[in-house]
Amino acid sequence: MNEVAVIGGGASGLMAALEAAKNGARVTIFEHKDRIGKKILMTGNGKCNFSNLSFSDKDYYTDNFEVLNEVFHMFSNIDMKNYLISNGIMVKDKNNYLYPYTEQAATILDFFRRELSYYQVKIITESEIIKISQNLKEDNGCFTLEHKEQTEKVRDKFDCIILACGGKAAPQSGSDGSGYQLAKEFGHTVIQPLPSLVQLRSSESYFKSIAGVRCEAEIKLCVDGKILTAESGELQLTDYGISGIPVFQLSGAAAEALEQKKRVEALIDFIPGTLEKELIRQVTSQIERLNKLKTSATFEEVLFGLINKKLLLMMLKQSGFRPEDSILNIRQADLEKLIHRMKTWYVKIVNTNPFANAQVCRGGVSCKEMNSDCESLLVPGLFFAGEIVNVDGRCGGYNLQWAWSSGYVAGKNAAYKHIN
Ligand SMILES: Cc1cc2nc3c(=O)[nH]c(=O)nc-3n(C[C@H](O)[C@H](O)[C@H](O)COP(=O)(O)OP(=O)(O)OC[C@H]3O[C@@H](n4cnc5c(N)ncnc54)[C@H](O)[C@@H]3O)c2cc1C
């Protein structure tokens, strides 16, 4: 019977431990926090968006799409849905976003706790890993794991190790990046970890005046003057910059560009769905109507129907107009410029928020150094699962799905692995 150690009791570690145990291994989870599964409870605003029915590798970022696709082929989004249902956990599908029917993340954690106890997986919390080493010449290639339990140093032997320590995102939940060090000690390459699914910061002082505004928008990410990608949805403006799902979706690419010292801008269309020339036509006809009536009308009075009031006031100020001034004699070129800015507002991005605010981590252990069994190509018997490797997905259940799929594959293969 294989002895398997899983380092990290997050989504991927729990799945890996359960699958290794189901396939006949004796399994121990080492978790350095006081409890397992802390991050699971934070997911999907406490509801746990555990997967998504709309699924392709385009929803992911990695340095090895071949491995990614093979892992998903072995355990897919549909497999995860059925895995839960066949174990008595009902599932809710909200426009393809999958949740436990209870909409409580605790349901998913309780499911793993129950199953791990059925399969007699040993869970050691508040454990500190001191060193993991492997002797290929003796002990059949066993790993020696030195760890601290309370104050006592303990040495244990394992046939296989699964590193499932997460990345650096939300370190308050336990993923503090210490897993990277363990991988490096085995000779693995760690690609610079960067915050992803995170807010973007700007140095513009006007953000204080528009903080709190939420609106539908299209946001394009522009790097060194070139548009890389675009996202639509609810934009949230904060006193330091931009937030909301569309911003999160762009943030990994922005973080990479910033890391490479490139010029990063967000181009925001505050009136998506209406063409610029149609807006110009509408406003021009309003101005003509008011001119015929020989009435007076200010910028604010004519434009407040187009865009959130706080945004309008900020934009007028930034464009050199006063809201209380008459708009009736505005030059056509100035009007067109103003409307153009509402459709293409440039925001200079200077940073992302830190890891503490990020939902995931871009970067990590290079996936070029593992095979589709999730086993290291450098160290036989060493497996990886979850966010510790260089895979990150879009918002919408994709990151947990990677944790489940890679955990499943790593656990199953570790259970059967014989080194010598
Ligand atoms: C606020 C928030 C909301 C999210 N919502 C969603 C969502 O709705 N849907 C979705 O798909 N994804 C979501 N994610 C992302 C998703 O939670 C993660 O991608 C996923 O949990 C990663 O699982 P993991 O097992 O790889 O790592 P983690 O969940 O980070 O678990 C790693 C575990 O390893 C432990 N550990 C680390 N180092 C050591 C060590 N040296 N020794 C022992 N133990 C160690 C940690 O304490 C932790 O318990 C969200 C993330 C956050 C922060």
The ligand as an SDF file (V2000), in Angstrom:
LIG
                    3D

 53 58  0  0  0  0  0  0  0  0999 V2000
  -11.9500   35.4720   -2.3120 C   0  0  0  0  0  0  0  0  0  0  0  0
  -11.7650   34.3790   -3.3160 C   0  0  0  0  0  0  0  0  0  0  0  0
  -12.8680   33.9350   -4.0240 C   0  0  0  0  0  0  0  0  0  0  0  0
  -12.7070   32.9230   -4.9850 C   0  0  0  0  0  0  0  0  0  0  0  0
  -13.8130   32.4630   -5.6260 N   0  0  0  0  0  0  0  0  0  0  0  0
  -13.6860   31.4720   -6.5480 C   0  0  0  0  0  0  0  0  0  0  0  0
  -14.8350   30.9160   -7.1750 C   0  0  0  0  0  0  0  0  0  0  0  0
  -15.9850   31.2380   -6.8430 O   0  0  0  0  0  0  0  0  0  0  0  0
  -14.6320   29.9600   -8.1240 N   0  0  0  0  0  0  0  0  0  0  0  0
  -13.3850   29.5250   -8.4820 C   0  0  0  0  0  0  0  0  0  0  0  0
  -13.2440   28.6710   -9.3450 O   0  0  0  0  0  0  0  0  0  0  0  0
  -12.2810   29.9940   -7.8470 N   0  0  0  0  0  0  0  0  0  0  0  0
  -12.4030   30.9500   -6.8840 C   0  0  0  0  0  0  0  0  0  0  0  0
  -11.2890   31.4050   -6.2410 N   0  0  0  0  0  0  0  0  0  0  0  0
   -9.9830   30.7840   -6.5580 C   0  0  0  0  0  0  0  0  0  0  0  0
   -9.8810   29.3990   -5.9090 C   0  0  0  0  0  0  0  0  0  0  0  0
  -10.3110   29.4930   -4.5790 O   0  0  0  0  0  0  0  0  0  0  0  0
   -8.4490   28.8650   -5.9320 C   0  0  0  0  0  0  0  0  0  0  0  0
   -7.9600   28.8550   -7.2490 O   0  0  0  0  0  0  0  0  0  0  0  0
   -8.3790   27.4480   -5.3610 C   0  0  0  0  0  0  0  0  0  0  0  0
   -8.8990   27.4170   -4.0500 O   0  0  0  0  0  0  0  0  0  0  0  0
   -6.9360   26.9400   -5.3620 C   0  0  0  0  0  0  0  0  0  0  0  0
   -6.8940   25.7240   -4.6720 O   0  0  0  0  0  0  0  0  0  0  0  0
   -5.4940   25.1280   -4.1770 P   0  0  0  0  0  0  0  0  0  0  0  0
   -5.8100   23.8910   -3.4380 O   0  0  0  0  0  0  0  0  0  0  0  0
   -4.5510   25.0420   -5.2990 O   0  0  0  0  0  0  0  0  0  0  0  0
   -4.8970   26.2240   -3.2060 O   0  0  0  0  0  0  0  0  0  0  0  0
   -5.4620   26.8400   -1.8430 P   0  0  0  0  0  0  0  0  0  0  0  0
   -6.9290   26.8000   -1.8210 O   0  0  0  0  0  0  0  0  0  0  0  0
   -4.8000   28.1500   -1.7210 O   0  0  0  0  0  0  0  0  0  0  0  0
   -4.9630   25.8290   -0.7350 O   0  0  0  0  0  0  0  0  0  0  0  0
   -3.6110   25.6700   -0.3950 C   0  0  0  0  0  0  0  0  0  0  0  0
   -3.5330   25.0990    0.9930 C   0  0  0  0  0  0  0  0  0  0  0  0
   -2.1880   24.7470    1.2880 O   0  0  0  0  0  0  0  0  0  0  0  0
   -1.8340   25.2230    2.5770 C   0  0  0  0  0  0  0  0  0  0  0  0
   -0.3830   25.4330    2.5810 N   0  0  0  0  0  0  0  0  0  0  0  0
    0.3130   26.3390    1.8660 C   0  0  0  0  0  0  0  0  0  0  0  0
    1.6450   26.2060    2.0890 N   0  0  0  0  0  0  0  0  0  0  0  0
    1.7800   25.1750    2.9610 C   0  0  0  0  0  0  0  0  0  0  0  0
    2.9130   24.5710    3.5720 C   0  0  0  0  0  0  0  0  0  0  0  0
    4.1420   24.9760    3.3210 N   0  0  0  0  0  0  0  0  0  0  0  0
    2.6890   23.5530    4.4400 N   0  0  0  0  0  0  0  0  0  0  0  0
    1.4240   23.1190    4.7170 C   0  0  0  0  0  0  0  0  0  0  0  0
    0.3150   23.6670    4.1680 N   0  0  0  0  0  0  0  0  0  0  0  0
    0.4900   24.6830    3.2860 C   0  0  0  0  0  0  0  0  0  0  0  0
   -2.6540   26.4750    2.7390 C   0  0  0  0  0  0  0  0  0  0  0  0
   -2.8200   26.8370    4.0930 O   0  0  0  0  0  0  0  0  0  0  0  0
   -3.9590   26.0920    2.0640 C   0  0  0  0  0  0  0  0  0  0  0  0
   -4.8420   25.4580    2.9550 O   0  0  0  0  0  0  0  0  0  0  0  0
  -11.4130   32.3880   -5.2510 C   0  0  0  0  0  0  0  0  0  0  0  0
  -10.3280   32.8240   -4.5090 C   0  0  0  0  0  0  0  0  0  0  0  0
  -10.4860   33.8040   -3.5440 C   0  0  0  0  0  0  0  0  0  0  0  0
   -9.3040   34.2570   -2.7480 C   0  0  0  0  0  0  0  0  0  0  0  0
  1  2  1  0
  2  3  1  0
  2 52  2  0
  3  4  2  0
  4  5  1  0
  4 50  1  0
  5  6  2  0
  6  7  1  0
  6 13  1  0
  7  8  2  0
  7  9  1  0
  9 10  1  0
 10 11  2  0
 10 12  1  0
 12 13  2  0
 13 14  1  0
 14 15  1  0
 14 50  1  0
 15 16  1  0
 16 17  1  0
 16 18  1  0
 18 19  1  0
 18 20  1  0
 20 21  1  0
 20 22  1  0
 22 23  1  0
 23 24  1  0
 24 25  2  0
 24 26  1  0
 24 27  1  0
 27 28  1  0
 28 29  2  0
 28 30  1  0
 28 31  1  0
 31 32  1  0
 32 33  1  0
 33 34  1  0
 33 48  1  0
 34 35  1  0
 35 36  1  0
 35 46  1  0
 36 37  1  0
 36 45  1  0
 37 38  2  0
 38 39  1  0
 39 40  1  0
 39 45  2  0
 40 41  1  0
 40 42  2  0
 42 43  1  0
 43 44  2  0
 44 45  1  0
 46 47  1  0
 46 48  1  0
 48 49  1  0
 50 51  2  0
 51 52  1  0
 52 53  1  0
M  END
$$$$
